[in-house]
Amino acid sequence: MLWDKQTTMKTKNSAKGLFNLIMRTSLIFSILSILFLNIVQATEVKGQSALDKQININLKQVTFVDFLKEVELKTGVNFVYGNQTFLNNKVSINASKSARAILTSLLKEYNLTLVEEGKMVILKQLTQKASVEKPGSIVGYIKDKANKQTLPYATIIVKGINRKIISDANGYFVISDIKEASIVLQLSYIGYASAEVKVASPADNTTKVELFLESQSNQMKGITINGIRRGEAVALSNMQNSDNIKYVLSEEQIERFPDATVGEAMQRVPGVAMDYSYGLPRNIIIRGLDQSMGSVTLNGNRLPSTQTNSRDIDLNGILSSTVEAIEVNKTLTPDMDADGTSGSVNIVSKTPKPGTQQMNVKGSFGNNFLVGKQNFDGSLTYGQRKNKWAYMLGVNYSNTNRGEDRVQKDYGTYRIGGVDQVKLSNLELEGSDLHRQNTGLQGELSFFPNEKSQIYLRGNYNKFYELQTRGTKSFSIGSYTNDVNATGITIGSAGSPRDYHRDLLGLSVGAKTNVNNWIANFDFTFATGKYDQPIYYDGYFTYGGLAATIDTSDPRAPQFGFTNGDVNNPANFRTSSYVNRHQFADDRDGQASLNVQRTFELSEKNKLMFKFGGRYRYKENGHTRNYFQYTLKSGSVGMENFLSDYSRPGYFNGQYNLSGAIANGYLMEDYYQKNLSLFQTNETYVRQNTDPDSYDGSETMGAAYMMGKLTLNKLDIITGLRYEHTGFKYNGNIVSFSNTGAYVSTNKVAVNSAFEGFFPSLNLKYALTQRTNLRGAVTKSLSRPGYYGLVPWQEVEPRRQRMKIGNPDLDQATSVNYDFLFEHYLKSLGLISGGVFYKNIDNYIYESIYTQQGGQFDKYQVTQTVNGANAHVWGYEIAWQQQLTFLPGFLNGLGVYGNFTQIQSKFTVPGLVSERTVRLPSMRPKVGNASLSYEKYGFSGRFSLNFYDTFISELAQEQKDDLMEKGRVQLDFSASQKINKKFTIFMGISNINNAQTILDYGDGRPNDHKYFSTWANLGFKYNPF
């Protein structure tokens, strides 16, 4: 093994473990024995037997029984058959060939098959397949019962299966593929009473209906949403008076943009960029460093992961409507967790406000113009604080459809005319339709024994479900005859449905009190994060031996002109294998924190705040990856019986037609389940794709701190020291393969280790004026390795002389951070700020590919996450937001919002020939936002621009092969109109300019191109109090 001697390996060989091993071995042996016996006893004969003997037979008008007796006489076999009607049928035969060949034509005529057991031949009647009726369809309109007007964007749910449909802009809907004779539809519409209607759906028929809803009241005119700023003053006051450098987004600010998730809202923050997934922001990048170098917390408690192998949170899974504010901490204080080198994002949940009754109802619907499907969401929040009790309950739901058109290119070296040339080797078209459902629940119950004390119980639940329907075609090129003609082309076609569950649950109980200048708070939180992918059905069919002319005049969308074969005929596509998988990960932790502080008044303008406390967290994390490949024991199947209805004729802005011969993964799964005996498991594939990635383990984190805040008139000095110790135990697998690539063994292995450190910090704030601050900070922070990086796993492939391994010897990366900021708060609720920062990161963590020197695996290519040399990040950021109220007349409703960050970085990595000094991967060198708004007469509207510059997405061994993601600019529009004090209507349009994600290689070759189109929504907000 390549881990050093400090790593402690543990092997348990208890009686219980031995018993489990014996039982599992016995079970596997029994299953294999049963399978072997079944194969021996019930296999259709394909090899040499008595029936393969050459015979001469000449019979006229004899019974089938007499014919069989004649074959028995000439071959020595014994036929076994029941009392079948065909036995007395007359047959005539005159042939000289094998008995099997003579039997074949007659067996087919009488719908028979044979099974051989030695010299015994059993004749069986083939089972007739039941005819499959075509499913039915229902089409029609949703209308108002009173005036018969259509109701656009009504919600229709098929009861029992929770299938959801949204009527279009004309109230028209279509429900297809209905297999039941009748279904019950649940209808709902804003302002109307819900209803259930039973509708007949005869097979192979289209039923036309008109469905009616009855209005509950005549209040539709009052449905509105408020876009005028509320809470911005609170957010700015929070930033101005904070002890550290941070940026705060209030609930009202979030609502001013068309941002449905926390990820979308985060991209508006200065210095923040987002990693996009299917056109939506997912993982946060602060000041050039990705989410693995920071943390995401809820009310100060770190959230568990909803990803596999890492500590990251998918911010698409948290709806922005569930939060009251988002705080982005760019410098740390000792009372905060130290894992925030890039920064710390704290999500503040909604809480009941003192002396008020709160109610907020919000709903919206929309459309995604790439997939042509509707979206809708809604939320309800109600809270009240009365006397000593307070409570708040909220429910949020979002149902969205999104899509992506993806074109990916790869390259290889081909010899053309005696010269080696780098040419296109593979083109892949992957269309994705995404159906996402987000559910957010939050609640708080608080008791106030007195005005200075609070006991609370909080709960938060966010469920993010995503179903992906994919259609894929790939074109793999064998060789080139000249610059534009290629042969040996193979087309691959797949339809791979897959789903994802990402759930977050948090329960907290705690108390706060203030007695005689002593302030204390205690919190205990239990939280879980779950990732689950139960559906992944991959039916991959191929059609080879093709030739084509390749047009690369548009290198981002190469075109193939095939000169042979029929590439649209699904019968030409064959497969002999099928893949399904189930992957899940659980991240669970319990944590307790205590903070105590006391303030001492030194003089009228000077005081000292002393604070101490700590945190303990116990975490369990596990990941199981079950990948299965099943291979037909013989032959192959054609795609004609496994066709998908996936169709995107205008794919990639009309460049391609992704329709026709595309497989359906659901049908492949159904075929496999119904024909298990036809398949065998590819053990090498299963073990190679399952064992190295499966692990479980636990972590403990203990922290303690002391800090003080000394106020000397206009100067605040906040300083202190934090200590953190992280211990971890992980169990992984060492997986070995033979020199031929076949699976050999999997051995369990364990690790028990720890890392620790002291983290001092100093934050300075000097008030030049009441509205102007100068800030400076020197802090030390850490970044923990991902879970999978610490697991002791190995995947060894002698045939290829390569291996992938975990690294239990990974240390936490630490960073010394320097910050300086000028900030001026404007009278008109605005802000002008500018600052610089520098980070010196030690033991930077990255994935390395290197050649092992010496030892058991000498000359092997090794892929491993390692600690690297120092990394350096520096840059500046500026921000300006202001309502231009000083302008005359109509113009004083204008407002501006803008920020810009420029970042540089460098670190040294080993290269193929020599070391390279490069920028950090994922670091956007330029990031910014620009927004022009107008707010007056109850109207609020804004055009918003978000942009980032070209950056390194993935490092290769040579610069020419680095993956570079090109700069991106996205334009959005949002607006709202206040109808009265209670009602507001709003709208939003996202990605108006159809911003795309484009990746090129370092030498300019196009690699990946993702196209998302535009999406929009329209909705209302109601606040009765």
KOLKE-420046 format. One record per residue (C-alpha): residue in three letters; x, y, z. Coordinates in steps of 0.1 Angstrom, whole numbers, plus 2048, in hexadecimal, padded with zeros to 3 digits. Example, Ala and Ser with C-alpha at 12.3 -4.5 7.8 and 13.67 -1.06 7.14 Angstrom:
REM residues 2
ALA87B7D384E/SER8897F5847/
This chain:
REM residues 1025
MET800800800/LEU80A8247FA/TRP7FF83281B/ASP81A83A835/LYS820827855/GLN80D84086A/THR7EC83385C/THR7DC81A874/MET7CC7FD863/LYS7B27E9877/THR7A67C686F/LYS78A7B6883/ASN787790884/SER76E78A89F/ALA75776C8A2/LYS73B781894/GLY74F78B876/LEU75976786F/PHE73575C872/ASN72A77785A/LEU74676D842/ILE73C748843/MET71775183E/ARG71E768820/THR73574E810/SER71B733815/LEU700749806/ILE7157527E8/PHE71F72D7E3/SER6FA7237E5/ILE6EF73D7CC/LEU70B7347B3/SER70270F7B7/ILE6DD7147B0/LEU6E572A792/PHE6FD70F785/LEU6E36F3788/ASN6C9708777/ILE6E071075B/VAL6E96EB757/GLN6C56DF759/ALA6B36F9744/THR6C9706728/GLU6BF706704/VAL6D96F06F3/LYS6F17026DC/GLY70F6EA6DC/GLN7156C76CE/SER6FC6AB6D9/ALA6E968D6CB/LEU6D26A46B8/ASP6F06B16A4/LYS6F468F694/GLN6EE68E66E/ILE6CF678665/ASN6BC670646/ILE69667064A/ASN67A66B631/LEU65666A63F/LYS63567262E/GLN61567B641/VAL61E66C662/THR614679684/PHE62B690697/VAL6306746B1/ASP63C65C696/PHE654676689/LEU66367A6AD/LYS6666546B0/GLU67A653690/VAL69166E69C/GLU69665B6BD/LEU69F63C6A9/LYS6B964E695/THR6C96636B0/GLY6C46506D1/VAL6B266D6E2/ASN69266A6F6/PHE6776846F1/VAL66168E70E/TYR6406A0707/GLY61E6A4716/ASN5FB69F708/GLN5FE6B96ED/THR5E66BE6D1/PHE6016C06B7/LEU60C69C6BC/ASN5F268E6A4/ASN5F96A7689/LYS606699668/VAL6296A265C/SER63E69A63D/ILE66369D63D/ASN67F694625/ALA6A16A0630/SER6C5696636/LYS6D56AC650/SER6D86AF676/ALA6BB6A568B/ARG6BC6C769B/ALA6B86D967A/ILE69B6C2670/LEU68A6C9691/THR68F6EE690/SER6766F6674/LEU65B6DF683/LEU65F6ED6A6/LYS65B71069A/GLU63C707687/TYR62B6F86A6/ASN6397146BD/LEU64F6FB6D0/THR6716FC6E0/LEU6886E16EE/VAL69D6DD70D/GLU6B86C170E/GLU6C26AE72D/GLY6DC695721/LYS6CA67F708/MET6A868A715/VAL6976A56FF/ILE6796B770E/LEU6616C86F7/LYS64F6E7704/GLN6356FE6F7/LEU6427226F4/THR62E73A70A/GLN61A7536F5/LYS6217776FE/ALA60378A708/SER5FB7A76F1/VAL6037C9700/GLU5E97E36FD/LYS5F48066F4/PRO5F081F710/GLY5D583A70E/SER5D7860710/ILE5C287C71F/VAL5C189F711/GLY5AC8BD719/TYR5A78DE72B/ILE5A58EA74F/LYS58A905752/ASP57891B76B/LYS55790C773/ALA54592D775/ASN55193F756/LYS560922742/GLN58193473D/THR5A091F73B/LEU5B891E758/PRO5DC91F74D/TYR5F790D760/ALA5DF8F8775/THR5EF8DB789/ILE5E28B8780/ILE5EE89A795/VAL5E787678B/LYS5DC8687AC/GLY5EF84A7B9/ILE60E84F7A5/ASN6138747AC/ARG61987C787/LYS6178A1782/ILE60C8B5764/ILE6098DA75E/SER5F08E8745/ASP5FE90172C/ALA5F8925727/ASN5D691D718/GLY5CB905734/TYR5D18E771D/PHE5E18C7729/VAL5EC8A671C/ILE5F1886731/SER5FF86A71C/ASP60B846723/ILE5ED83D739/LYS5EC81773F/GLU5CE817757/ALA5AA81574A/SER5A283375F/ILE5B584C775/VAL5AD86578F/LEU5BA889789/GLN5C08A17A6/LEU5BB8C579A/SER5C78E47AC/TYR5CB9087A3/ILE5D39277B6/GLY5B39367C4/TYR59E9187BB/ALA5918FA7CF/SER5A48DA7C8/ALA5918BE7B7/GLU59489A7AD/VAL58688D78C/LYS585869780/VAL58C86675A/ALA58A847745/SER5A884072F/PRO5A1823717/ALA5BF812709/ASP5CD81E6E7/ASN5B583C6E9/THR5B68616EF/THR59B86E706/LYS591893704/VAL5848A4723/GLU57C8C6733/LEU5838C8758/PHE5758E376E/LEU5808F478E/GLU56B90A7A5/SER57992B7B2/GLN57B92E7D7/SER5799547D6/ASN57D9717BF/GLN59F97C7CB/MET5B49757AD/LYS5B999A7A7/GLY5CD99D7C7/ILE5E89837BF/THR6089977C0/ILE62D9967CA/ASN6419B17DB/GLY6639B97CB/ILE66A9DA7DE/ARG6879D67F5/ARG6809CA818/GLY69A9BF831/GLU6B69CF81D/ALA6BD9E7839/VAL6BF9CA852/ALA6D89B883C/LEU6EE9D7837/SER6ED9DE85D/ASN6F89BA863/MET7159BE84B/GLN71F9E0859/ASN71F9D487E/SER72E9B287A/ASP74F9A8889/ASN75C998869/ILE75A99F843/LYS73A990836/TYR71E99681D/VAL6F9991825/LEU6DC98A80E/SER6BA99081E/GLU69B97E814/GLU68E99C802/GLN6AE9A07EE/ILE6AD97C7E3/GLU6899817D7/ARG69499E7C1/PHE6A69867AA/PRO696968798/ASP6A99507AF/ALA6969317BB/THR6B39207CE/VAL6CE92A7E6/GLY6E79227CB/GLU6D793B7B3/ALA6D69567CE/MET6FB9517D6/GLN70795B7B4/ARG6FD97F7BC/VAL7169827D8/PRO7379957D2/GLY75497D7CE/VAL73E95F7C9/ALA73C9497AA/MET72892A7A6/ASP72E908796/TYR71190177E/SER6FE8E177A/TYR6E48E075E/GLY6E590575C/LEU6DF90B781/PRO6F891579C/ARG7008F87B3/ASN7228FA7C5/ILE72F91B7D3/ILE7519297CA/ILE75D9467E1/ARG77B95B7D7/GLY7869407BE/LEU7859237D6/ASP76B9077D2/GLN7528FB7EC/SER7698E07F9/MET77F8FC808/GLY76290C81B/SER74390382E/VAL71D90782C/THR70A90A84D/LEU6E690E858/ASN6E2925876/GLY70792087D/ASN7088FA87B/ARG71A8E985F/LEU7038D7847/PRO70A8B283E/SER7128A981A/THR6F88A1800/GLN7138957E7/THR7278757E3/ASN74A8737F1/SER74D8997FA/ARG7428B1814/ASP7308C87FB/ILE70C8D27FC/ASP6F78D47DC/LEU6E98F77E1/ASN6CE8EF7C6/GLY6BE8DB7E2/ILE6B68F97F8/LEU69A9107ED/SER6A19357F2/SER67D9397FE/THR68692581D/VAL6A093D82A/GLU69F95F83B/ALA6C2969832/ILE6E395C824/GLU704967834/VAL725964822/ASN74296683A/LYS76296F829/THR777971849/LEU77495B867/THR77296288D/PRO77C9488A7/ASP7589408B0/MET75393388C/ASP75E91187F/ALA781914870/ASP77890284F/GLY77392183B/THR791928826/SER77C933809/GLY761940820/SER743935834/VAL71F936828/ASN705938844/ILE6E193383B/VAL6C9943854/SER6A7932857/LYS68794585C/THR67D94D87F/PRO65E95D88F/LYS662982895/PRO65A9928B7/GLY6379A08BB/THR62C998898/GLN616980885/GLN626974864/MET617964846/ASN625961823/VAL61694E807/LYS62994B7E6/GLY6239397C6/SER63093A7A3/PHE630927782/GLY646928764/ASN655917746/ASN67690973A/PHE67A911716/LEU6938F670D/VAL67D8D9718/GLY65C8EB714/LYS64F8E1736/GLN6408F4752/ASN64D8FC775/PHE63B906795/ASP64390D7B9/GLY6329187D8/SER6399217FD/LEU62592881C/THR63493783C/TYR62193F85B/GLY62F94B87C/GLN62595D89C/ARG6359688BC/LYS61D96F8D8/ASN6279738FC/LYS640959905/TRP63B9418E8/ALA6449448C3/TYR64192D8A6/MET64692C881/LEU63E912867/GLY647913842/VAL6438FC825/ASN652901802/TYR64F8ED7E3/SER65E8F17C0/ASN6578DB7A2/THR66D8E4784/ASN6778D6762/ARG6998DE754/GLY6AF8D2737/GLU6D18D1728/ASP6DE8CC705/ARG7028C0707/VAL71B8BA6EC/GLN73C8AB6F6/LYS75B8A66E1/ASP77A8906E7/TYR79A88D6D2/GLY7B48736C9/THR7D38706B3/TYR7CE861691/ARG7E785A675/ILE7DA86A655/GLY7F086A636/GLY80E85F64A/VAL80A87C663/ASP7FD87A686/GLN7E089368C/VAL7CA89B6A9/LYS7A689669D/LEU7848926AC/SER78086F6BA/ASN75E8716CB/LEU73F8866CA/GLU7248826E4/LEU7028916E4/GLU6F188F706/GLY6CF89F70B/SER6C18A172E/ASP69E8A873A/LEU69D8AF760/HIS67F8AE776/ARG6878BD798/GLN6728BE7B8/ASN67E8D27D6/THR66B8D07F7/GLY6758E6814/LEU6668E4837/GLN6718F9854/GLY663900877/GLU66C910898/LEU65C9108BA/SER66B9278D4/PHE66492F8F8/PHE66F94F909/PRO67194C92F/ASN67A97092F/GLU68498B916/LYS6A8981918/SER6A595B915/GLN6999438FA/ILE69591E8F7/TYR6909128D4/LEU6898F38BF/ARG6908F689A/GLY68C8DE87D/ASN6958E1858/TYR68F8C883C/ASN6998CC818/LYS6928B17FE/PHE6A08B47DB/TYR69589A7C2/GLU6A089979E/LEU696882782/GLN6AC883763/THR6A1875742/ARG6BE87472A/GLY6C286D705/THR6E68676F9/LYS6F78606D8/SER71C85D6D5/PHE73185A6B5/SER7538496BA/ILE76C84B69D/GLY78282E694/SER79983C67A/TYR79C858660/THR7A285263B/ASN7A9877635/ASP7A2898648/VAL77C896643/ASN77387163F/ALA77385765A/THR76C83265D/GLY76681A679/ILE74D831689/THR7378226A5/ILE7178336B0/GLY70D82E6D4/SER6EA8356E0/ALA6DC835703/GLY6BF840717/SER6CA84273B/PRO6AF84D754/ARG6BD855777/ASP6B1866796/TYR6C08777B4/HIS6B387C7D7/ARG6C68977EC/ASP6B689C80E/LEU6C08B382B/LEU6B18B084D/GLY6BB8C486C/LEU6AC8C588F/SER6B98DE8A9/VAL6B28E48CD/GLY6C29008E0/ALA6C091D8F8/LYS6CC9418FA/THR6CE957919/ASN6DC978924/VAL6E297D94A/ASN6F6999959/ASN70B99F939/TRP71197A935/ILE70396D914/ALA70294890E/ASN6F49318F4/PHE6F390C8F0/ASP6E98F88D2/PHE6E68D38CA/THR6DF8CA8A5/PHE6D98A9894/ALA6DC8AA86E/THR6DC891852/GLY6E589482D/LYS6DB87A814/TYR6E48727F0/ASP6D18567DF/GLN6CF84B7BB/PRO6B982C7B9/ILE6B2830793/TYR6CD82C77A/TYR6C481775C/ASP6DD81873F/GLY6D580671F/TYR6F280D707/PHE6EF8016E3/THR7098046C8/TYR7098046A2/GLY72C801692/GLY73E7FD671/LEU73381F664/ALA74483964E/ALA73D85E64C/THR749880640/ILE75089665F/ASP74A8BB65C/THR75C8CF677/SER7588F1668/ASP7458F8689/PRO75C8E76A1/ARG7438EA6BE/ALA7298D76AA/PRO73A8BE692/GLN7238AE679/PHE72488A66D/GLY718881649/PHE71585B649/THR71C84A628/ASN711827632/GLY6F8816648/ASP6D7823656/VAL6DF835676/ASN6BA83C67E/ASN6AF81867E/PRO6AF80C6A2/ALA6B17E7697/ASN6D57EE68D/PHE6DF7F66B1/ARG6E87D86C7/THR6F37D26EA/SER6FD7B46FF/SER6FF7C4721/TYR6EB7DA739/VAL6F57F0756/ASN6E27FB774/ARG6EE80A795/HIS6E38177B7/GLN6F98307C9/PHE6F28407EB/ALA705853806/ASP6FB85D829/ASP70B87983D/ARG6FE87B861/ASP70B89087E/GLY70289D8A0/GLN7128BC8AD/ALA7118D18CD/SER71E8F48D2/LEU72190C8EF/ASN72A9318EF/VAL72E94890D/GLN73796C90C/ARG73A989924/THR73E9AE91D/PHE7529C5933/GLU74D9EB931/LEU76F9FA933/SER764A1E92E/GLU74AA3291B/LYS759A2A8F9/ASN76DA0B901/LYS7639E890A/LEU76E9C4909/MET75A9A68FF/PHE768984909/LYS75A9658FA/PHE7629408FC/GLY75291F8F1/GLY7559008DD/ARG7458E78C6/TYR7448C18C4/ARG7388AE8A5/TYR73588889F/LYS73087E87B/GLU72985E869/ASN72D85C843/GLY72983F82B/HIS72783A805/THR71B81B7F3/ARG71F8197CE/ASN70E7FA7BD/TYR7167F8798/PHE70A7DA785/GLN7117CF761/TYR6FD7B2754/THR7087A0734/LEU6F378A71E/LYS6FF76671F/SER6FD7656FA/GLY6F377B6DD/SER6E779F6DE/VAL6C67B36DD/GLY6BC7CE6C5/MET6B07F06CE/GLU68F7EE6BB/ASN67E7DE6DA/PHE68D7F86F2/LEU6868196E2/SER6828396F5/ASP66A8556EC/TYR68586E6F4/SER6868886D9/ARG6988AA6D5/PRO6968B26B0/GLY6A48D56B5/TYR6C18C96CA/PHE6DD8E26D2/ASN6CC8FF6C2/GLY6C28EB6A3/GLN6E58DD69C/TYR6DA8B96A2/ASN6BB8A36A3/LEU6BE88E6C2/SER6A08776BB/GLY6998556AC/ALA6B08386B6/ILE6B483F6DB/ALA6B18236F5/ASN699823713/GLY6AA819733/TYR689810744/LEU6827F672A/MET6A57E772E/GLU6A07E4753/ASP67E7D474E/TYR68D7BB734/TYR6A97B274C/GLN6927AC76A/LYS67B796755/ASN698782746/LEU6B177E761/SER6BC75C755/LEU6C876B734/PHE6E2780746/GLN70277B759/THR713795770/ASN7347A4765/GLU7467A0786/THR7657B477C/TYR74F7D2772/VAL73B7D0792/ARG7587CE7AA/GLN76D7E9798/ASN750801799/THR7427F97BB/ASP75C7EF7D4/PRO77680C7D1/ASP75A8267D6/SER7488167F3/TYR75381F817/ASP746829839/GLY75583B857/SER752855872/GLU76187687C/THR76388A89C/MET76A8AF89E/GLY7728C18BE/ALA7788E68C0/ALA77D9008DB/TYR7849268D8/MET78A9468EC/MET7869688DD/GLY78298C8E6/LYS7759AC8D7/LEU7859CC8E2/THR7749EC8D9/LEU789A0B8DB/ASN773A278CF/LYS772A238A9/LEU788A048A8/ASP77C9E08AE/ILE7969C58B3/ILE7899A28B1/THR7A29878B8/GLY7A59658C6/LEU7B09418C1/ARG79D9218B7/TYR7A98FD8B9/GLU7998E18A5/HIS7A08BC8A5/THR7928A488B/GLY79487F88F/PHE788866875/LYS783841870/TYR77B83484D/ASN77781183E/GLY77F80B81A/ASN7887F1800/ILE7A77E67EE/VAL79C7D87CC/SER7B57C47B7/PHE7B47B8793/SER7C979F77F/ASN7E17A6763/THR7C579F74B/GLY7AE7B875C/ALA79879F76D/TYR78C7A4791/VAL7A07927AC/SER79779E7CE/THR7897B87E6/ASN7997BD808/LYS78B7D2824/VAL7A27EC833/ALA79E80784E/VAL7AF82685A/ASN7AE83A87B/SER7BF85C87A/ALA7BB881883/PHE7C68A487C/GLU7C58C3891/GLY7D08E7893/PHE7CE90A8A3/PHE7BD925890/PRO7C394989C/SER7B196788D/LEU7B198D88E/ASN7969A3881/LEU7999C9882/LYS77D9E287B/TYR782A0887C/ALA765A1F878/LEU770A3D863/THR74DA4B865/GLN72BA3D871/ARG727A2F84E/THR74AA27844/ASN760A0A850/LEU7839FF84A/ARG7889D9850/GLY7A79C3852/ALA7AB99F85B/VAL7C598485F/THR7B7961865/LYS7C193D862/SER7A8923855/LEU7A78FF84A/SER7988E982E/ARG7918C5836/PRO7968AA81C/GLY77789A80D/TYR76B87A81D/TYR7758647FF/GLY7988737FF/LEU79E866823/VAL79184281C/PRO7AC827819/TRP7A28197F7/GLN7B580C7DA/GLU7AC8017B7/VAL7CA7EF7A7/GLU7CC7E5782/PRO7EC7D3779/ARG7E27CF755/ARG7E27F4750/GLN7FC7FB76A/ARG7E681577B/MET7D581979C/LYS7BE8317AE/ILE7C18347D4/GLY7B48477F2/ASN7CB85A809/PRO7C585782E/ASP7E586B834/LEU7D488A826/ASP7D88A883C/GLN7C08C583F/ALA7CA8E382A/THR7CF90383E/SER7D0926832/VAL7DC948840/ASN7C4962832/TYR7C9988830/ASP7AC9A0829/PHE7A79C5826/LEU7869D681E/PHE7789F981B/GLU7529FC81E/HIS73BA1B81D/TYR716A18824/LEU700A31811/LYS6E3A4481F/SER6CDA37803/LEU6D1A13810/GLY6EFA0B7FB/LEU713A007FD/ILE735A087ED/SER7519F07F6/GLY7739E57EA/GLY78D9CE7F8/VAL7AB9B77F2/PHE7B39947FF/TYR7CF97B7FF/LYS7CF956809/ASN7EE94080E/ILE7E291C80E/ASP7F890181C/ASN7F38DC813/TYR7DB8E57F7/ILE7C58C67EF/TYR7C28BB7CB/GLU7C089B7B5/SER7E28917A8/ILE7EC87878D/TYR81086C790/THR82784F789/GLN83183A7A7/GLN8568357AC/GLY8628157BC/GLY8507FC7D2/GLN8357E37C9/PHE8247FA7B0/ASP84380879F/LYS83B81B77F/TYR81681A785/GLN80183977C/VAL7F184379D/THR7D285A7A1/GLN7CF8677C5/THR7C38857D8/VAL7E28957E8/ASN7EE8B37FB/GLY8018CA7E4/ALA8188E77E7/ASN80D9097F3/ALA7F191A7DF/HIS7ED93F7DD/VAL7CD9537D6/TRP7CA9787D5/GLY7B39927C6/TYR79C9B07CC/GLU7779B57CC/ILE7619D47C9/ALA73B9D97CE/TRP7229F47C9/GLN6FC9F47D0/GLN6E7A137D2/GLN6C5A217CA/LEU6CBA417B6/THR6B2A567C9/PHE6C5A767C3/LEU6BBA7679E/PRO69EA8C794/GLY67AA8078E/PHE674A5F77D/LEU699A5677E/ASN69CA557A4/GLY68DA327A3/LEU6ACA24793/GLY6C4A0E7A6/VAL6E59FD7A0/TYR6F49DD7AE/GLY7169D17A4/ASN7359BF7AF/PHE7559B37A0/THR77199C7AC/GLN79299579B/ILE7A69777A8/GLN7C89687A1/SER7D79487AE/LYS7F39307AA/PHE80090E7B6/THR8198F57A9/VAL80F8D279C/PRO8248B678D/GLY8228B4767/LEU82A89B74D/VAL84C8AA746/SER8518C3762/GLU83F8D577E/ARG8248EE774/THR81990E785/VAL7F491377E/ARG7D592478B/LEU7BF9117A3/PRO7A48FC792/SER78190B794/MET78E92E79B/ARG77C948786/PRO796964781/LYS77997E77D/VAL75797C78C/GLY73C99678E/ASN7189A278E/ALA7079C177F/SER6E39CB784/LEU6CE9E877A/SER6AD9EC78C/TYR68FA0378E/GLU679A067AD/LYS65CA1E7AF/TYR637A1F7B2/GLY6369FB7C0/PHE6499EE7A2/SER66B9DD7A5/GLY67E9D0787/ARG6A29C877E/PHE6B99BA763/SER6D59A6773/LEU6F699A764/ASN70C97F773/PHE72D977764/TYR74E965769/ASP76E961754/THR77F943745/PHE78F92B75E/ILE79F909762/SER7858EF767/GLU79C8D1768/LEU7C18CD768/ALA7D38B4751/GLN7F78AA750/GLU7FE8C2733/GLN7F08E572F/LYS7E28DD70C/ASP7CA8C371C/ASP7BE8D9739/LEU7998DE738/MET790903737/GLU76C90F73E/LYS76692E729/GLY75894E739/ARG73295173D/VAL71A96E73F/GLN6F6969749/LEU6DA983746/ASP6BB98075C/PHE69C996761/SER68599977E/ALA6689B0787/SER64C9B47A0/GLN62E9CA7A4/LYS61E9D27C6/ILE5F89D27C2/ASN5F19DB7E6/LYS6009D6808/LYS5F99B1807/PHE5FD9A67E3/THR61A9A77CB/ILE61F9967AA/PHE64198D79C/MET65397E77E/GLY675973775/ILE688968756/SER6A9956759/ASN6C5952740/ILE6B596A727/ASN6D5969711/ASN6D7943712/ALA6F8942724/GLN70A92171E/THR72590D72E/ILE743907717/LEU7638F471E/ASP7818F3707/TYR7A38E270B/GLY7C18F7712/ASP7CB8F86ED/GLY7A99046E2/ARG7988E36D8/PRO7738E46E1/ASN76A8CA6FB/ASP7488CF70C/HIS72B8E5704/LYS70B8E8718/TYR6EC8FB70D/PHE6CF903725/SER6B891D715/THR6A293472A/TRP68992E746/ALA670945756/ASN655948771/LEU63895D77C/GLY62995E79F/PHE61A96F7BD/LYS6219767E1/TYR60797D7FC/ASN60E98C81E/PRO5EE992832/PHE5FF9A1850/
